[in-house]
Structures are given as C-alpha cells and as structure tokens.
C-alpha cells in the first residue's frame, strides 16, 4: 500500500519561512499542527541582501498588467527566499524520514497569472518563478512531490482556513467573522454565512488593510502591523529599528514603556489605537451598509468599491485579533495601552455612527465581548496545509 505523503504547510513571511507538519484527523474532519517544524530566517541564507529595498509599489502594480521587470537584486533575494523554503522542507523530511511530500504554501503579495509566483509584494522581492524553482530544488534533494505546487495561497486567506479547520480555531463555531492578524504585515480573513470568503473574491466591495491609508497618510499596514509599531516608535524616539532590535525593544516592550509614561511610546500607540479602532469600525460598516469611503487608498488608481454586495445587513459574531498583534492584545501591558483604548474608541465610533442603524448599534454594544484573541499562532501554516489537502482531494 502506498505510503501517505507528509503533509507540510508553509508560511512564507517577510523575514523568515516556517514549515510545519500538518496532521489530519479523519474522524473529526479537523487539522492540527504536528510535532515537527522548521523555521529558516532569510538572513542566514548565503546571498541574502540585508539592505534590500522593494521596488516601489506603484511601479509593481503598473508592471503587473504588463511585463514584470525584476531587478538583479530582486532575483538574488528571490533565490534566497526559495532556498530557505527548500531547506525548511528538507529538515522536516529528514526528521520524519519520508521523501514523499504534499505541500501548501502561503505567501504575502499579489500572485502571478498562473498563481505559482509573486507579482506584487510590499516587503520583499517579486518572485515570478517561485514554485518552479522550489520544485527544482526539492527534486535535487531527492524529495518527491505528491503533486506539483498547484498555487501559492494568500497568507491572509490561510489564516482564515486555519481558524476554520483547526480544532481550536476561532472561526469554527461562528457564522460571520472577521480576522485581523498582525506581524511583519497585516492579514485579513472573512467568514460569512458560514463559509470562508477570500478577500480576492470580496475585492469589489471590501479592501484589504494594506490597500488603505491611515489618517496620517501612511499605508494602514504600516501603522497597525507589529513591525510597523516598532518602526513608528523608532521614528518618534529618534532611533533606528536596528538599534531597537539590538536593545530587544519590540512592541511588547514598547507597550511596557507606554504604561510607564514614555512619551514616544504613548504617541506610537495613540496612532496605532486610533487606526485599529477605525479599521474595525470600517469592517463593521462595510459589511452592514457597504463601502462608505472611510479610508483613502494607497493606490490612487485602485478601482472604486461597490457599495452594494450580497451580505448587506449582516453583522459579525466575532472580531478576531491574531498572530503577534494578538499577543500584544493579550499582554499584561498591552491590555491597558492597546486593547482597552481600541475597544473604547471602537465603541464610540459605533454608538455615535450616522451610518449604522440602531439594531446594529445594539448588537455591538459590548465590543469587548465580540473581540477575541486567536490562540492559533501558526494559522497561516496550518491553512496552507489544509488547502493543499483539499485541493488534492477535490
């Protein structure tokens, strides 16, 4: 009898790639993380460019519909990213002593037409041949793929899949849910009428967080992601991110500084909290009443959103905060300087809204009971493995 392939979920981030063994429970129809995982920082791979600067997003978006002209630095950095992924998979294969694998891969950014590469990305190189290069590297390591990489998925969509199919996922018991995960970037996920709805399929009526501008004119992702919080504090305290890393000052430590009265930390979270509350409010309004131009777009040429959609009138059962942003919400100091003020500001926006009807305001009257923190830190990797499993078995 043919041996079942090793199911692996890949979470390809901006600074590292994580590979996890994924286990399927056929009796419960749920998935969980296995005992094995491997994480590779891109910095540890030969050829890594430490001061790599992504091509301007406007240029990337313009070239996406024409011919993508990757730079020499992008090609070199892409090779590093692929090699890191190959090494992570190889480590799992060696530990499990299984040479046959089925892999699902989640990556940030907009995908190429064949969905096997990255055409637009905010925090890294464009990688238009990612899947084919990875397959070649695995073949050279005598690792056989149960099937070729069908597509690169969205790390954001995979957060939703992970939350929906894990036995401990927050989406599992809800009908209408929104997920906001924060790490190097920001991940959005939706579940409506009991079914997952990708943001690509909702793009005509709901924008992704990274597409919108903050009140300060910055990309909303820049002020709401965990890496963005650190960058904001660095700017306000006249330090560099590199200096903060050396001192091991990350968002949890910045929250502690804010609680002790540090002026730069307080200013940082003033911006973060205001924009987080407004983002959650925008999601509530857009679901119930349609798009109302609460944010401007990073790309001025972005197509206007349709204010009418199939879910008008709905309300969320739960608003989920995940990944490292979730850690910040759960942190002892973070509860005081982030979670509590975000909930207070969100409540004020809802109850004073001229856009929401009274019955909706009543539904959201206790937002602290609707906001929950995900316990599924590795949701993107889990979701990637689930997607590969479902794709192959459909």
CORBELFEN-V367601 format. One record per helix or strand of 2 or more residues. SS is the DSSP state (@ for helix, = for strand). FROM is the first residue (numbers start at 1). LEN is the number of residues. If there is no record, write none. Layout:
ss={SS	SS}
from={FROM	FROM}
len={LEN	LEN}
This chain:
ss={=	=	=	@	@	@	=	=	=	@	=	=	@	=	=	=	@	=	@	@	@	@	@	=	@	@	@	@	=	@}
from={6	16	30	42	57	72	100	110	118	130	144	152	155	177	186	195	209	212	220	226	241	251	263	318	323	332	358	367	371	379}
len={7	10	12	3	8	25	8	2	3	11	2	3	11	6	7	3	3	2	5	11	6	9	27	5	8	20	6	4	3	15}
